[in-house]
């Protein structure tokens, strides 16, 4: 009985797959159908595609009280007031109809964005994009009228990438608004924006932006190839694209930079990188990138170079602390007590004498609780999320010390590590370090410094082998590019950044004229 049930279940699934396949093939064939000269046939063809769609409006009327026509649009995507004023009102008035009929109708519509559609697929594409389609009796073509309108939020500063000095605008969910923000930053015809659509059902608009003459043509071809080979039912966010185009999908480190700031995207465009914009999300993708790109903040370039360099070094230091802080403490307190000064060792031993758990268990408990509080604070409403995470950390930490579950030094180490992880300017690199912290703690808890060194060797080996669109991840340290170190180990003054990065800007290395160091002109008259 069980075999029979499984057999028929398999047959039903197989038949379902076959029927779905043939239905898809039939729909694809219908999409290539050209429009007919009979209005009723065209109307029936479009209505069959939008069956059970109450938001698709078919407005039938007569042009100049003589010729039947239908205006098709999607309620909520089309600008209905503009359609009434510039399309329906002038066409329903009496005016002379000449041959060809469609030309006289087109001249009567006071809209600049009008194009001709010939196939059903073109009609469906225009309707999905928010445009309206006018189909006229005795005409085998239709008119797409570009009067789309839908609600979108105002341009505001990205909450995750706020700066003290710099632009306060960020990308939004509208693709055309985002491309316009890039055009405002780079006002050159060399800024090329290639459009494509991905997604069988979502048909999501994708824009590929690059600076012609600066970005390497091979890089543009590689990005275009990776995007065109994507076959998926829908794209709802740029992470869908990121996971399908990166070099190593199993690495915890991101190989594509995600940002919501137009100034950051424009800066990378000027260095020869490529920007991918996805309709429906404010997050754009930048490729290729390096490990150090994830540790740089836009504010490094909006402050004086001395301040930017000091903040960058501080960020590097606390990045290492966020990764190795608890592991180092576990290794020292468990296996290498001789490294601790005698007075400090006595204090730490006194604080740990009533603790029933080893240092590794302490650290795992506190780190897990800290991560839980952080996630709870992020998911709660903004008004109470911060208060809950801060108060929760204080109350739980103090209660754990009073109960003798964890020691005070361990709470301090976990707190410092948590603060250090917040200094990562990119959330993607921060979450990767938070995940790697746990295996590093396990290695330190079982093998001490030996395990810590083994973990670092494996991690560095992975980073040195990693690629982002063929670009070595640890550039310019490996391979060593001494010229590019002035924007990695420190933030060089603007007048010294005369060359673009070697790996991405080799196609056009000159960034600015050299010898522009500021100073008092020699010919200036002195008092």
Backbone torsions as a table, in degrees:
resi	resn	phi	psi	omega
1	UNK	NA	-41.9	179.8
2	UNK	-64.3	-39.9	179.8
3	UNK	-65.0	-41.4	179.5
4	UNK	-62.1	-42.1	-179.7
5	UNK	-64.3	-43.4	178.9
6	UNK	-65.2	-37.0	179.9
7	UNK	-61.9	-50.0	-178.4
8	UNK	-68.9	-32.9	175.6
9	UNK	-62.6	-42.2	178.1
10	UNK	-65.0	-41.8	179.6
11	UNK	-62.8	-41.7	-179.9
12	UNK	-64.4	-42.3	178.2
13	UNK	-64.7	-40.0	178.7
14	UNK	-63.6	-44.7	178.8
15	UNK	-64.3	-37.0	178.1
16	UNK	-63.6	-41.5	179.0
17	UNK	-64.9	-41.0	179.6
18	UNK	-65.2	-44.3	-179.6
19	UNK	-64.3	-40.0	177.7
20	UNK	-62.5	-40.5	-180.0
21	UNK	-62.5	-47.6	-178.5
22	UNK	-67.5	-35.1	176.5
23	UNK	-63.3	-43.0	178.1
24	UNK	-62.8	-42.1	178.8
25	UNK	-62.5	-39.6	179.7
26	UNK	-66.1	-40.3	178.9
27	UNK	-65.4	-40.9	177.9
28	UNK	-62.1	-39.2	178.5
29	UNK	-64.7	-41.6	179.0
30	UNK	-64.2	-35.2	-178.9
31	UNK	-63.2	-28.0	179.4
32	UNK	-85.4	3.2	-178.7
33	UNK	-69.7	129.3	176.8
34	UNK	-76.0	157.1	178.7
35	UNK	-70.3	148.0	-179.4
36	UNK	-95.7	165.0	175.3
37	UNK	-80.1	-10.4	177.3
38	UNK	-93.4	122.5	-177.8
39	UNK	-61.9	-39.3	-178.1
40	UNK	-63.0	-38.0	178.6
41	UNK	-66.6	-43.8	178.8
42	UNK	-63.6	-41.3	179.9
43	UNK	-64.7	-41.3	178.9
44	UNK	-66.6	-35.6	-179.8
45	UNK	-65.6	-44.4	180.0
46	UNK	-71.4	-40.1	-179.9
47	UNK	-64.6	-31.5	178.0
48	UNK	-67.5	-29.7	178.1
49	UNK	-77.4	-32.0	-178.1
50	UNK	-108.9	39.0	176.2
51	UNK	-65.8	141.2	-179.7
52	UNK	61.6	32.9	177.2
53	UNK	-117.3	97.2	-175.4
54	UNK	-72.5	-17.3	-178.0
55	UNK	-88.0	-6.1	177.6
56	UNK	-91.1	119.1	-173.7
57	UNK	-103.5	131.4	174.9
58	UNK	-114.2	98.4	-176.9
59	UNK	-96.7	109.6	-179.1
60	UNK	-94.1	137.7	179.6
61	UNK	-158.1	178.7	179.3
62	UNK	-116.4	130.8	178.0
63	UNK	-81.3	121.2	179.7
64	UNK	55.5	31.7	178.6
65	UNK	60.0	21.6	-175.1
66	UNK	-128.7	-47.1	-171.4
67	UNK	-110.2	131.4	178.5
68	UNK	-73.8	143.2	179.5
69	UNK	-152.3	165.6	176.8
70	UNK	-139.7	134.7	176.4
71	UNK	-106.8	120.5	-176.2
72	UNK	-110.2	131.7	176.6
73	UNK	-155.8	164.3	179.5
74	UNK	-104.5	121.5	-178.6
75	UNK	-65.1	126.9	-177.7
76	UNK	104.4	-22.0	176.9
77	UNK	-107.2	-28.3	-178.8
78	UNK	-94.7	150.3	177.9
79	UNK	-85.9	94.5	-171.7
80	UNK	-65.8	-40.3	-179.4
81	UNK	-61.8	-42.3	178.5
82	UNK	-67.9	-35.6	177.0
83	UNK	-63.2	-43.1	178.3
84	UNK	-62.2	-42.1	-173.4
85	UNK	-77.7	-42.6	-170.6
86	UNK	-104.5	-9.7	-177.6
87	UNK	-120.4	-63.3	-172.6
88	UNK	-68.2	-45.9	-178.1
89	UNK	-61.2	-50.5	179.6
90	UNK	-68.0	-31.3	-177.8
91	UNK	-76.3	-25.9	-179.1
92	UNK	-86.0	-6.1	173.4
93	UNK	-82.6	158.9	179.3
94	UNK	-77.0	129.2	175.7
95	UNK	-153.5	155.1	-177.2
96	UNK	-68.8	132.5	177.7
97	UNK	-99.0	124.2	-179.1
98	UNK	-110.3	174.7	178.5
99	UNK	-107.8	124.9	6.8
100	UNK	-78.4	147.4	-175.1
101	UNK	-64.0	-41.5	-175.3
102	UNK	-65.2	-31.7	179.2
103	UNK	-67.3	-42.2	178.7
104	UNK	-67.0	-35.6	176.3
105	UNK	-66.1	-41.9	-178.9
106	UNK	-64.3	-38.2	179.7
107	UNK	-67.9	-22.9	-178.1
108	UNK	-82.5	-19.6	-178.2
109	UNK	-87.0	121.4	-177.3
110	UNK	-89.9	60.3	178.1
111	UNK	-132.4	134.1	-176.1
112	UNK	-77.0	-34.3	-175.5
113	UNK	-93.9	90.2	177.6
114	UNK	-133.7	134.6	175.2
115	UNK	-142.0	160.9	-176.4
116	UNK	-90.3	139.1	175.7
117	UNK	-120.5	140.6	-176.6
118	UNK	-117.9	-29.2	-175.0
119	UNK	-109.8	158.6	174.7
120	UNK	-61.5	-38.2	179.1
121	UNK	-60.1	-38.6	178.4
122	UNK	-67.8	-37.5	177.1
123	UNK	-62.4	-45.9	-179.4
124	UNK	-65.1	-38.3	179.7
125	UNK	-65.1	-43.6	180.0
126	UNK	-66.5	-40.8	178.7
127	UNK	-64.4	-41.3	179.4
128	UNK	-65.8	-28.2	178.4
129	UNK	-81.4	1.7	178.2
130	UNK	96.4	-4.8	179.2
131	UNK	-81.1	164.3	176.8
132	UNK	-105.8	150.1	-179.0
133	UNK	-122.3	128.1	178.5
134	UNK	-106.1	122.5	178.7
135	UNK	-116.5	130.7	-172.9
136	UNK	-117.2	144.4	177.0
137	UNK	-61.2	141.6	178.4
138	UNK	70.8	11.9	177.9
139	UNK	-120.4	131.0	179.7
140	UNK	-89.1	10.0	176.7
141	UNK	-127.5	158.6	175.6
142	UNK	-123.5	170.0	179.1
143	UNK	-116.5	126.1	173.6
144	UNK	-93.9	123.4	-175.6
145	UNK	-108.8	117.0	-174.7
146	UNK	-81.7	74.5	176.5
147	UNK	-125.5	63.7	179.7
148	UNK	-91.8	151.0	178.6
149	UNK	-161.7	126.9	172.0
150	UNK	-145.9	160.6	-175.6
151	UNK	-69.9	140.7	175.8
152	UNK	-149.2	152.3	-177.3
153	UNK	-79.6	161.1	-178.5
154	UNK	-74.2	157.9	177.3
155	UNK	-71.9	126.7	-178.3
156	UNK	-143.0	169.6	-179.9
157	UNK	-72.4	133.7	177.0
158	UNK	-63.6	129.3	-176.7
159	UNK	-68.2	-28.2	-177.6
160	UNK	-87.0	-8.4	-177.9
161	UNK	-134.1	44.6	-179.2
162	UNK	-74.3	148.9	179.0
163	UNK	-132.2	157.0	177.2
164	UNK	-80.3	-33.5	178.1
165	UNK	-133.2	129.6	-178.8
166	UNK	141.1	179.2	179.9
167	UNK	-60.9	149.7	-179.6
168	UNK	-110.9	18.7	-178.8
169	UNK	-107.6	150.9	-179.8
170	UNK	-140.3	163.3	177.3
171	UNK	-65.1	155.3	175.3
172	UNK	-124.6	-167.8	-174.9
173	UNK	-83.2	-2.7	-179.5
174	UNK	-93.8	122.4	-177.3
175	UNK	-63.9	-45.1	-177.8
176	UNK	-66.4	-34.9	174.8
177	UNK	-64.2	-40.2	-179.5
178	UNK	-67.1	-41.9	176.8
179	UNK	-65.3	-34.1	176.8
180	UNK	-66.0	-36.2	176.9
181	UNK	-63.8	-37.1	175.2
182	UNK	-67.2	-40.4	178.7
183	UNK	-63.0	-32.6	177.6
184	UNK	-67.6	-32.1	180.0
185	UNK	-80.4	-41.8	-177.8
186	UNK	-118.6	97.3	-175.0
187	UNK	-94.1	65.9	-177.9
188	UNK	-138.8	141.8	175.2
189	UNK	-68.4	-9.3	176.8
190	UNK	-73.9	-14.4	174.7
191	UNK	-76.4	108.6	-177.4
192	UNK	-102.2	138.6	179.5
193	UNK	-129.1	107.2	179.5
194	UNK	-94.5	134.3	-177.2
195	UNK	-106.2	146.1	172.9
196	UNK	-155.7	164.2	179.3
197	UNK	-122.1	135.6	-178.6
198	UNK	-130.5	138.3	178.2
199	UNK	116.3	119.8	-178.5
200	UNK	-62.4	-42.9	-178.1
201	UNK	-102.9	-39.2	-178.4
202	UNK	-76.1	-31.2	-179.2
203	UNK	48.8	50.6	-174.0
204	UNK	-73.1	133.9	177.9
205	UNK	-77.7	130.7	178.9
206	UNK	-121.4	138.9	177.4
207	UNK	-121.0	130.9	179.1
208	UNK	-109.4	111.8	-175.6
209	UNK	-109.0	135.9	176.2
210	UNK	-156.3	163.1	-178.5
211	UNK	-102.4	108.6	-177.7
212	UNK	-64.2	133.1	-176.8
213	UNK	92.5	-13.6	177.4
214	UNK	-113.2	-49.1	177.1
215	UNK	-75.5	139.1	179.9
216	UNK	-67.0	132.8	178.9
217	UNK	-58.1	-34.6	179.0
218	UNK	-64.0	-35.1	178.1
219	UNK	-68.6	-40.5	177.9
220	UNK	-63.4	-42.1	178.7
221	UNK	-65.2	-39.2	179.6
222	UNK	-66.1	-43.4	178.5
223	UNK	-65.0	-42.6	178.3
224	UNK	-61.4	-41.0	179.8
225	UNK	-64.8	-42.8	-179.5
226	UNK	-66.6	-34.2	178.8
227	UNK	-73.8	-40.0	-176.8
228	UNK	-70.5	-23.4	-179.1
229	UNK	-84.2	-2.3	179.5
230	UNK	-74.4	125.9	174.1
231	UNK	-127.3	108.4	-174.3
232	UNK	-148.8	158.3	-177.5
233	UNK	-73.4	-30.1	-179.4
234	UNK	-164.2	151.0	175.1
235	UNK	-118.6	114.8	-178.0
236	UNK	-107.9	-17.7	-179.7
237	UNK	-156.0	161.0	-176.0
238	UNK	-66.6	-19.2	177.3
239	UNK	-63.4	-30.2	175.2
240	UNK	-57.4	-44.8	180.0
241	UNK	-68.3	-43.4	-176.9
242	UNK	-58.7	-43.9	-177.7
243	UNK	-70.2	-19.4	-176.8
244	UNK	-98.2	-5.0	-178.4
245	UNK	-122.6	-7.6	-176.1
246	UNK	-74.4	159.0	-175.7
247	UNK	-73.5	-46.1	-176.4
248	UNK	-122.8	97.9	-176.4
249	UNK	-72.2	-11.8	-177.8
250	UNK	-96.2	-0.5	179.9
251	UNK	-81.6	140.4	175.6
252	UNK	-73.8	-12.6	-177.7
253	UNK	-91.5	134.7	179.2
254	UNK	-70.7	138.1	177.1
255	UNK	-105.7	4.7	175.2
256	UNK	-134.2	135.3	-178.9
257	UNK	-88.1	130.0	177.7
258	UNK	-107.3	131.3	-179.7
259	UNK	-146.9	156.9	175.1
260	UNK	-113.8	8.9	-175.0
261	UNK	-104.5	124.9	176.1
262	UNK	-64.2	-32.6	-179.5
263	UNK	-68.5	-35.5	177.3
264	UNK	-67.9	-44.8	178.8
265	UNK	-62.3	-39.8	179.8
266	UNK	-67.3	-38.0	178.5
267	UNK	-63.0	-40.6	178.1
268	UNK	-71.3	-33.3	174.5
269	UNK	-61.1	-39.8	179.2
270	UNK	-69.2	-15.6	177.5
271	UNK	-96.4	0.7	177.6
272	UNK	98.5	11.6	178.1
273	UNK	-86.5	174.4	179.3
274	UNK	-117.6	140.9	179.8
275	UNK	-115.9	130.8	177.8
276	UNK	-112.2	120.8	179.4
277	UNK	-108.5	136.7	-177.7
278	UNK	-120.1	129.5	178.8
279	UNK	-67.0	135.5	178.3
280	UNK	98.3	0.5	178.9
281	UNK	-143.7	143.7	177.5
282	UNK	-83.2	-5.5	-176.3
283	UNK	-92.5	120.8	177.1
284	UNK	-104.8	158.5	-177.1
285	UNK	-109.9	141.0	179.9
286	UNK	-124.5	132.2	-179.9
287	UNK	-149.0	150.9	-7.6
288	UNK	-80.9	167.4	178.8
289	UNK	-134.3	171.2	174.4
290	UNK	-121.5	171.7	178.3
291	UNK	-59.4	-37.5	-176.2
292	UNK	-75.6	-19.5	175.5
293	UNK	-62.9	-31.8	-177.7
294	UNK	-77.0	-13.7	-179.8
295	UNK	-105.4	8.0	179.0
296	UNK	-104.1	140.1	179.6
297	UNK	-112.1	146.2	177.3
298	UNK	-59.3	-25.1	-179.7
299	UNK	-71.0	-17.4	175.3
300	UNK	-59.6	-29.4	-176.0
301	UNK	-99.8	-4.1	179.2
302	UNK	-103.8	-2.9	173.5
303	UNK	-110.8	170.8	177.9
304	UNK	-63.3	148.9	-171.0
305	UNK	-63.1	-28.6	177.3
306	UNK	-66.6	-45.8	178.8
307	UNK	-65.6	-43.4	179.6
308	UNK	-61.5	-38.5	178.5
309	UNK	-67.5	-43.0	-179.9
310	UNK	-63.4	-42.9	179.1
311	UNK	-66.1	-36.9	179.9
312	UNK	-65.9	-42.7	177.2
313	UNK	-62.7	-41.1	178.2
314	UNK	-62.7	-38.5	178.4
315	UNK	-65.6	-42.0	177.4
316	UNK	-61.5	-43.6	-179.1
317	UNK	-61.4	-48.1	-177.1
318	UNK	-75.5	-20.2	172.0
319	UNK	-65.2	-43.1	177.0
320	UNK	-65.1	-39.2	178.9
321	UNK	-64.6	-40.7	-179.6
322	UNK	-64.2	-27.2	179.3
323	UNK	-87.1	-42.3	-169.7
324	UNK	-112.9	-3.7	-175.7
325	UNK	-56.2	-60.0	179.3
326	UNK	-62.8	-36.6	180.0
327	UNK	-64.1	-43.2	179.0
328	UNK	-62.5	-43.1	179.6
329	UNK	-63.9	-42.3	179.6
330	UNK	-62.1	-44.5	-178.7
331	UNK	-63.8	-42.3	-177.5
332	UNK	-69.5	-46.8	-174.6
333	UNK	-72.1	-21.5	-176.7
334	UNK	-96.5	-42.3	-171.5
335	UNK	-120.9	-22.7	-169.8
336	UNK	-128.1	55.4	-179.1
337	UNK	-65.6	-20.0	-179.1
338	UNK	-66.8	-15.2	179.3
339	UNK	-81.0	-12.0	-177.4
340	UNK	-92.5	133.1	174.6
341	UNK	-54.7	147.9	-171.3
342	UNK	-59.2	-45.9	-178.4
343	UNK	-64.4	-41.3	178.4
344	UNK	-67.8	-34.8	179.2
345	UNK	-64.7	-40.0	177.6
346	UNK	-62.9	-43.0	179.2
347	UNK	-62.5	-43.5	-179.3
348	UNK	-69.0	-37.7	178.4
349	UNK	-65.2	-37.5	178.5
350	UNK	-65.7	-39.3	-179.7
351	UNK	-71.5	-19.9	-177.1
352	UNK	-103.2	0.4	-172.7
353	UNK	-69.2	-21.5	179.9
354	UNK	-105.8	3.5	-177.7
355	UNK	-81.2	125.0	-175.8
356	UNK	-83.1	-10.5	-174.4
357	UNK	-109.0	151.7	171.5
358	UNK	-69.2	168.4	-175.6
359	UNK	-61.9	-34.6	-179.7
360	UNK	-62.9	-45.9	179.9
361	UNK	-65.3	-39.9	176.1
362	UNK	-55.9	-50.2	-176.3
363	UNK	-64.1	-42.3	179.9
364	UNK	-63.5	-40.6	178.3
365	UNK	-62.9	-48.5	-176.3
366	UNK	-69.5	-40.2	179.6
367	UNK	-65.8	-41.3	178.5
368	UNK	-63.9	-42.0	178.8
369	UNK	-66.2	-38.9	179.5
370	UNK	-64.7	-42.0	178.5
371	UNK	-65.1	-38.0	178.0
372	UNK	-64.4	-42.7	177.6
373	UNK	-64.4	-38.8	179.3
374	UNK	-64.7	-44.2	179.0
375	UNK	-67.1	-37.3	177.9
376	UNK	-64.5	-40.8	177.8
377	UNK	-65.0	-34.0	179.8
378	UNK	-74.0	-30.1	-176.4
379	UNK	-88.7	-21.5	-179.9
380	UNK	-75.8	163.0	174.6
381	UNK	-55.5	147.1	-172.7
382	UNK	-58.3	-33.4	-176.0
383	UNK	-66.2	-30.1	-176.0
384	UNK	-116.4	-10.0	-176.3
385	UNK	-62.9	-46.9	-179.4
386	UNK	-64.4	-43.3	-179.3
387	UNK	-63.3	-41.4	-179.4
388	UNK	-64.3	-44.4	-177.9
389	UNK	-66.3	-41.5	-179.0
390	UNK	-70.7	-51.3	-178.9
391	UNK	-63.0	-40.7	178.6
392	UNK	-60.7	-42.9	179.4
393	UNK	-64.3	-42.9	-179.3
394	UNK	-65.6	-47.7	-176.5
395	UNK	-65.8	-46.8	-178.0
396	UNK	-67.0	-40.6	178.7
397	UNK	-62.9	-46.7	-179.9
398	UNK	-66.3	-39.6	179.4
399	UNK	-67.0	-37.7	178.9
400	UNK	-65.6	-37.9	177.1
401	UNK	-67.1	-45.8	-179.0
402	UNK	-64.3	-32.8	-179.9
403	UNK	-81.4	-6.7	179.4
404	UNK	75.1	24.5	179.0
405	UNK	-86.6	-41.3	177.4
406	UNK	-130.5	160.6	-179.9
407	UNK	-92.6	159.7	-179.9
408	UNK	-63.8	-41.7	177.4
409	UNK	-59.0	-36.8	179.8
410	UNK	-66.4	-40.6	177.3
411	UNK	-61.4	-39.8	-179.8
412	UNK	-66.9	-41.6	179.3
413	UNK	-62.9	-43.9	180.0
414	UNK	-66.0	-39.1	179.0
415	UNK	-65.0	-43.8	178.1
416	UNK	-63.4	-40.2	178.5
417	UNK	-63.7	-40.7	178.3
418	UNK	-63.6	-42.3	177.1
419	UNK	-64.3	-40.1	179.7
420	UNK	-63.1	-37.6	-179.8
421	UNK	-68.0	-24.7	177.8
422	UNK	-73.6	-13.7	-178.4
423	UNK	-80.7	-10.2	177.0
424	UNK	-66.5	122.5	-176.2
425	UNK	-70.2	-17.7	-179.6
426	UNK	-117.3	129.6	-178.9
427	UNK	-62.8	-34.4	-176.1
428	UNK	-64.8	-40.5	178.4
429	UNK	-75.1	-31.1	177.8
430	UNK	-65.4	-42.3	179.9
431	UNK	-69.1	-32.8	177.2
432	UNK	-64.6	-42.2	178.8
433	UNK	-67.3	-37.8	179.1
434	UNK	-62.9	-36.1	178.3
435	UNK	-73.0	-39.9	-178.2
436	UNK	-72.0	-19.0	-178.7
437	UNK	-62.9	-34.0	-176.3
438	UNK	-70.5	-48.9	175.6
439	UNK	-62.8	-31.2	176.9
440	UNK	-66.7	-36.7	177.2
441	UNK	-67.2	-38.8	178.3
442	UNK	-64.3	-42.6	178.3
443	UNK	-63.4	-42.6	179.1
444	UNK	-67.4	-35.6	-179.7
445	UNK	-70.1	-29.9	-178.3
446	UNK	-94.5	-33.1	-173.6
447	UNK	-125.1	-0.4	179.4
448	UNK	70.1	-144.2	-179.7
449	UNK	-62.9	-30.1	177.7
450	UNK	-61.1	-45.1	177.3
451	UNK	-65.8	-37.4	178.6
452	UNK	-63.2	-43.7	179.3
453	UNK	-66.2	-40.9	178.1
454	UNK	-62.2	-42.8	178.8
455	UNK	-63.1	-40.4	179.3
456	UNK	-67.7	-36.6	178.2
457	UNK	-63.8	-45.4	179.1
458	UNK	-63.5	-41.9	-178.9
459	UNK	-65.6	-45.7	-179.7
460	UNK	-67.0	-36.9	177.3
461	UNK	-62.2	-39.7	177.8
462	UNK	-65.4	-42.7	-178.6
463	UNK	-66.7	-38.6	-179.6
464	UNK	-70.8	-24.4	179.5
465	UNK	-89.9	-15.7	-174.4
466	UNK	-71.7	148.1	179.2
467	UNK	-131.6	149.9	171.9
468	UNK	-124.4	101.3	-174.6
469	UNK	53.9	41.8	178.5
470	UNK	86.6	-13.1	180.0
471	UNK	-82.7	125.3	177.4
472	UNK	-55.3	133.2	-172.4
473	UNK	-66.0	-30.2	-176.7
474	UNK	-97.6	15.0	172.4
475	UNK	-58.3	136.9	7.8
476	UNK	-98.9	17.2	176.6
477	UNK	-81.3	-39.0	-180.0
478	UNK	-143.1	104.6	-0.1
479	UNK	-71.7	151.2	-175.5
480	UNK	-70.8	123.8	174.1
481	UNK	-126.0	92.5	-172.8
482	UNK	-59.5	-34.0	-176.9
483	UNK	-64.6	-31.8	-176.4
484	UNK	-87.6	-5.0	-178.7
485	UNK	-70.1	-18.6	-178.4
486	UNK	-71.4	-4.8	174.7
487	UNK	-121.1	16.3	179.6
488	UNK	-123.0	-63.3	179.6
489	UNK	-70.5	-27.9	175.2
490	UNK	-147.7	168.8	177.0
491	UNK	-102.7	102.8	-176.7
492	UNK	-69.5	156.9	175.4
493	UNK	-59.6	155.1	-175.9
494	UNK	-59.5	-35.8	-176.4
495	UNK	-75.2	-7.0	174.7
496	UNK	-96.9	-13.6	-179.6
497	UNK	-84.8	66.7	-176.1
498	UNK	-86.2	-18.0	-176.8
499	UNK	-116.7	146.9	172.3
500	UNK	-76.8	162.4	177.5
501	UNK	-54.6	142.1	-171.2
502	UNK	-62.1	-41.7	-172.0
503	UNK	-78.5	-34.0	-178.2
504	UNK	-101.2	-24.9	-177.3
505	UNK	-104.9	15.9	-178.5
506	UNK	-64.3	-27.3	-179.8
507	UNK	-65.4	-34.1	178.9
508	UNK	-147.6	82.9	-168.8
509	UNK	-74.5	-21.3	-174.3
510	UNK	-76.5	119.5	179.6
511	UNK	-99.6	-39.2	-179.3
512	UNK	-155.4	168.4	179.2
513	UNK	-71.0	133.6	179.8
514	UNK	-72.0	174.9	176.8
515	UNK	58.2	48.3	177.2
516	UNK	-111.0	25.8	179.1
517	UNK	-61.8	126.2	-177.2
518	UNK	-73.6	159.2	178.0
519	UNK	169.6	177.0	-179.2
520	UNK	-75.4	131.6	176.6
521	UNK	-64.5	140.4	-178.3
522	UNK	-65.3	-28.2	-177.4
523	UNK	-87.3	5.2	-177.9
524	UNK	-70.8	137.3	-178.0
525	UNK	-74.5	128.8	178.5
526	UNK	-94.6	146.1	178.2
527	UNK	-73.3	NA	NA
